[in-house]
Amino acid sequence: MRTTAPALRANDREAACAVDVTVEQAVLDGVQQSAHASATLQASGRVCAMIEQGARYTVRGAARRAAWDTTRIILTAHTATLHGAAPPWWHGVETLRARFFAVTAGLDDQGRVLVPGVTLGLLGQDIPTGASVDETYARQLEERCKQAGIMHVMAVSGGHYALIARLCTIIGALARLPRGVLAMLRLATAGILTMLLVPGQSVTRALAMSVFAVGYALCKRPCQTMHALCWTTMFALLTDPTRAANFGFALSCSAVCGIAMMMPRIQAWCARWMPRGAAQALAMTVSAQVFTLPVQILISPQVPLWSIPANLMVAPFTDLATITGLLACLCATVCPPVAPMFATVASWCTRPIAVAAGLFGTADDGCIPWAQGAPGMLLMLGALTVGTALLIALHHLHAIILLVRRRGRRGRLHAMHPVDAARRWWRQTATMLMDIPWSHSKE
């Protein structure tokens, strides 16, 4: 088998670590057959010490179906021997991770838990070597973050790639790099970041959209988020149809869709009464929350009430925590004496996350129970549709009232009926399609 992810601490008490693998060959009752199946390998501490991402191992043990997912195979390793060493780049990535985790081990309790999560999407208690982490405090903090609706801050999303792309653009502008060189720099940094992160469907979606964004830049066109999201979703499902049933992929796509469709209008509306930064943070939070609620209902049938204020509290510090965490990870190998300084700054920036979790994740009325399964999802979709329709109606009513007041009581309101507007749009669209030269003569 070949390991496809870093080893994590196992939830099973009988195992010390768990790692995602791809089974390449299997021998059962003396019969050898080729395979290409994904599985989860659980092993003891002795076996965990030799596991490295990208390496191949020959494992003797038992296989069973997971109780929570019958399509998932759980392998329990009794013995393991190295069959093929990991490539040099994966060995370098493992070394970089290990040195970064050693740096974060010197932080306070919340820093040991949250800094690796904000930086690499891996909470401190999930690191196999994280013996210095207080398990009780870590699990309590994780549960409070879930109750407060800010658990997504510790998950890798497009924000990591957007920050890296922004930094590359600034460097390219200062160094006056050509467009092609800047595109290669963005692709290289996105690839290195992907290797450092824990693999997941949200990482796959973010990487694909980053590649499309580089393509837009090479074509000298502004990045169109919805177009890139549609292309990413299409190619992702064509290459692996099982992603359609993955909650991480669904949450990632729905959050990006909500931000692309709702955020500009909500931000413009909120900017009338609050500063630009606060309006942007509020618009992003509301847009992502509205579109991800139906998927969240399928995962956990409850609606967090304090999610928006909790996200607004941590939003100003998340980007700085991510940047300083990545710098600490880089300096852990390049310049070890500087790494603790960046890690400390990242710990200061993650402290508001712990404070928000304590404020909003411990309230008894923090969540509203909701219907389970598909009925709950459909009920949430109906509630969101009705609420959106009411907001649109109120917006149009407010605009009409303002227009009537502006023109006076004797002014005549010229407003096209929605049916007439739809007919006019259809006629113009049909005319445009008919005018397109669909075929070309040989002349």
Solvent accessible surface area in square Angstrom, and as a share of the most:
residue,aa,sasa,rsa
1,M,34,0.15
2,R,72,0.26
3,T,0,0.00
4,T,46,0.27
5,A,8,0.06
6,P,9,0.06
7,A,21,0.16
8,L,53,0.26
9,R,62,0.23
10,A,14,0.11
11,N,142,0.73
12,D,48,0.25
13,R,242,0.88
14,E,160,0.72
15,A,18,0.14
16,A,46,0.36
17,C,0,0.00
18,A,19,0.15
19,V,3,0.02
20,D,59,0.31
21,V,2,0.01
22,T,12,0.07
23,V,20,0.12
24,E,54,0.24
25,Q,107,0.48
26,A,36,0.28
27,V,100,0.58
28,L,128,0.64
29,D,134,0.69
30,G,70,0.67
31,V,98,0.57
32,Q,113,0.50
33,Q,109,0.49
34,S,94,0.61
35,A,36,0.28
36,H,150,0.67
37,A,37,0.29
38,S,71,0.46
39,A,0,0.00
40,T,20,0.12
41,L,2,0.01
42,Q,17,0.08
43,A,4,0.03
44,S,54,0.35
45,G,45,0.43
46,R,163,0.59
47,V,1,0.00
48,C,21,0.12
49,A,92,0.71
50,M,69,0.31
51,I,22,0.11
52,E,39,0.17
53,Q,5,0.02
54,G,10,0.09
55,A,1,0.01
56,R,97,0.36
57,Y,7,0.03
58,T,73,0.42
59,V,33,0.19
60,R,180,0.66
61,G,47,0.46
62,A,55,0.43
63,A,71,0.55
64,R,111,0.40
65,R,152,0.56
66,A,2,0.01
67,A,100,0.78
68,W,187,0.66
69,D,56,0.29
70,T,97,0.56
71,T,110,0.64
72,R,63,0.23
73,I,48,0.24
74,I,1,0.00
75,L,24,0.12
76,T,51,0.30
77,A,9,0.07
78,H,115,0.51
79,T,65,0.38
80,A,11,0.09
81,T,84,0.49
82,L,98,0.49
83,H,136,0.61
84,G,24,0.24
85,A,83,0.64
86,A,15,0.12
87,P,38,0.24
88,P,106,0.67
89,W,149,0.52
90,W,55,0.19
91,H,103,0.46
92,G,39,0.38
93,V,14,0.08
94,E,38,0.17
95,T,42,0.25
96,L,27,0.13
97,R,6,0.02
98,A,61,0.47
99,R,111,0.40
100,F,0,0.00
101,F,27,0.11
102,A,71,0.55
103,V,30,0.17
104,T,4,0.02
105,A,45,0.35
106,G,71,0.68
107,L,21,0.10
108,D,57,0.29
109,D,60,0.31
110,Q,7,0.03
111,G,0,0.00
112,R,42,0.15
113,V,2,0.01
114,L,1,0.01
115,V,1,0.00
116,P,0,0.00
117,G,1,0.01
118,V,1,0.01
119,T,0,0.00
120,L,1,0.01
121,G,27,0.26
122,L,9,0.04
123,L,11,0.06
124,G,0,0.00
125,Q,0,0.00
126,D,34,0.18
127,I,9,0.05
128,P,48,0.30
129,T,113,0.66
130,G,11,0.10
131,A,96,0.74
132,S,61,0.39
133,V,14,0.08
134,D,72,0.37
135,E,67,0.30
136,T,106,0.62
137,Y,67,0.25
138,A,0,0.00
139,R,96,0.35
140,Q,86,0.38
141,L,10,0.05
142,E,31,0.14
143,E,87,0.39
144,R,77,0.28
145,C,1,0.00
146,K,105,0.45
147,Q,55,0.24
148,A,0,0.00
149,G,14,0.14
150,I,0,0.00
151,M,51,0.23
152,H,103,0.46
153,V,14,0.08
154,M,8,0.04
155,A,50,0.39
156,V,8,0.05
157,S,48,0.31
158,G,23,0.23
159,G,36,0.35
160,H,12,0.05
161,Y,9,0.03
162,A,48,0.37
163,L,11,0.06
164,I,29,0.15
165,A,24,0.19
166,R,137,0.50
167,L,71,0.35
168,C,6,0.03
169,T,61,0.35
170,I,89,0.45
171,I,96,0.49
172,G,3,0.03
173,A,73,0.57
174,L,145,0.72
175,A,60,0.46
176,R,214,0.78
177,L,60,0.30
178,P,83,0.52
179,R,119,0.44
180,G,38,0.36
181,V,74,0.43
182,L,35,0.17
183,A,6,0.05
184,M,128,0.57
185,L,54,0.27
186,R,40,0.15
187,L,66,0.33
188,A,54,0.42
189,T,35,0.20
190,A,8,0.06
191,G,30,0.28
192,I,102,0.52
193,L,7,0.04
194,T,35,0.20
195,M,49,0.22
196,L,16,0.08
197,L,1,0.00
198,V,29,0.16
199,P,67,0.42
200,G,33,0.32
201,Q,46,0.21
202,S,25,0.16
203,V,8,0.04
204,T,50,0.29
205,R,9,0.03
206,A,2,0.02
207,L,53,0.26
208,A,30,0.23
209,M,24,0.11
210,S,20,0.13
211,V,73,0.42
212,F,58,0.24
213,A,19,0.15
214,V,6,0.03
215,G,30,0.29
216,Y,31,0.12
217,A,33,0.26
218,L,86,0.43
219,C,92,0.55
220,K,150,0.64
221,R,132,0.48
222,P,107,0.68
223,C,68,0.40
224,Q,53,0.23
225,T,52,0.30
226,M,61,0.27
227,H,99,0.44
228,A,0,0.00
229,L,10,0.05
230,C,74,0.44
231,W,124,0.43
232,T,2,0.01
233,T,36,0.21
234,M,84,0.37
235,F,98,0.41
236,A,10,0.08
237,L,59,0.30
238,L,128,0.64
239,T,106,0.61
240,D,44,0.23
241,P,95,0.60
242,T,100,0.58
243,R,36,0.13
244,A,75,0.59
245,A,90,0.70
246,N,53,0.27
247,F,92,0.38
248,G,34,0.32
249,F,8,0.03
250,A,33,0.26
251,L,47,0.23
252,S,12,0.08
253,C,17,0.10
254,S,20,0.13
255,A,24,0.18
256,V,22,0.13
257,C,27,0.16
258,G,0,0.00
259,I,49,0.25
260,A,28,0.22
261,M,107,0.48
262,M,49,0.22
263,M,23,0.10
264,P,81,0.51
265,R,196,0.72
266,I,32,0.16
267,Q,40,0.18
268,A,64,0.50
269,W,138,0.48
270,C,4,0.03
271,A,52,0.40
272,R,149,0.54
273,W,164,0.58
274,M,64,0.29
275,P,101,0.63
276,R,192,0.70
277,G,51,0.49
278,A,47,0.36
279,A,0,0.00
280,Q,79,0.35
281,A,24,0.19
282,L,33,0.16
283,A,0,0.00
284,M,83,0.37
285,T,14,0.08
286,V,32,0.18
287,S,0,0.00
288,A,22,0.17
289,Q,21,0.09
290,V,35,0.20
291,F,59,0.24
292,T,9,0.05
293,L,22,0.11
294,P,11,0.07
295,V,22,0.13
296,Q,49,0.22
297,I,1,0.01
298,L,67,0.33
299,I,88,0.45
300,S,42,0.27
301,P,43,0.27
302,Q,58,0.26
303,V,21,0.12
304,P,24,0.15
305,L,85,0.42
306,W,100,0.35
307,S,5,0.03
308,I,63,0.32
309,P,47,0.29
310,A,0,0.00
311,N,8,0.04
312,L,60,0.30
313,M,61,0.27
314,V,2,0.01
315,A,37,0.29
316,P,92,0.58
317,F,80,0.33
318,T,31,0.18
319,D,70,0.36
320,L,91,0.45
321,A,1,0.01
322,T,4,0.03
323,I,43,0.22
324,T,9,0.05
325,G,0,0.00
326,L,24,0.12
327,L,65,0.32
328,A,0,0.00
329,C,1,0.01
330,L,98,0.49
331,C,19,0.11
332,A,5,0.04
333,T,57,0.33
334,V,110,0.63
335,C,49,0.29
336,P,75,0.47
337,P,111,0.70
338,V,47,0.27
339,A,0,0.00
340,P,66,0.41
341,M,112,0.50
342,F,47,0.19
343,A,0,0.00
344,T,48,0.28
345,V,43,0.24
346,A,1,0.01
347,S,5,0.03
348,W,162,0.57
349,C,10,0.06
350,T,0,0.00
351,R,111,0.40
352,P,21,0.13
353,I,2,0.01
354,A,20,0.16
355,V,67,0.39
356,A,0,0.00
357,A,0,0.00
358,G,28,0.27
359,L,108,0.54
360,F,37,0.16
361,G,10,0.09
362,T,69,0.40
363,A,42,0.33
364,D,154,0.80
365,D,92,0.47
366,G,5,0.05
367,C,29,0.17
368,I,73,0.37
369,P,116,0.73
370,W,65,0.23
371,A,45,0.35
372,Q,134,0.60
373,G,33,0.31
374,A,56,0.43
375,P,93,0.58
376,G,0,0.00
377,M,48,0.21
378,L,111,0.55
379,L,101,0.50
380,M,9,0.04
381,L,77,0.38
382,G,34,0.32
383,A,50,0.38
384,L,41,0.21
385,T,87,0.51
386,V,91,0.52
387,G,29,0.28
388,T,60,0.35
389,A,56,0.44
390,L,108,0.54
391,L,124,0.62
392,I,90,0.46
393,A,59,0.46
394,L,110,0.55
395,H,105,0.47
396,H,106,0.47
397,L,95,0.47
398,H,94,0.42
399,A,46,0.36
400,I,74,0.38
401,I,70,0.35
402,L,73,0.36
403,L,52,0.26
404,V,63,0.36
405,R,183,0.67
406,R,186,0.68
407,R,116,0.42
408,G,31,0.30
409,R,236,0.86
410,R,240,0.88
411,G,36,0.34
412,R,183,0.67
413,L,66,0.33
414,H,130,0.58
415,A,76,0.59
416,M,100,0.45
417,H,106,0.47
418,P,99,0.63
419,V,74,0.42
420,D,67,0.35
421,A,42,0.33
422,A,61,0.47
423,R,146,0.53
424,R,122,0.44
425,W,159,0.56
426,W,157,0.55
427,R,146,0.53
428,Q,103,0.46
429,T,28,0.16
430,A,37,0.29
431,T,80,0.46
432,M,111,0.50
433,L,75,0.37
434,M,159,0.71
435,D,107,0.56
436,I,69,0.35
437,P,92,0.58
438,W,181,0.63
439,S,97,0.62
440,H,154,0.69
441,S,92,0.59
442,K,211,0.90
443,E,203,0.91
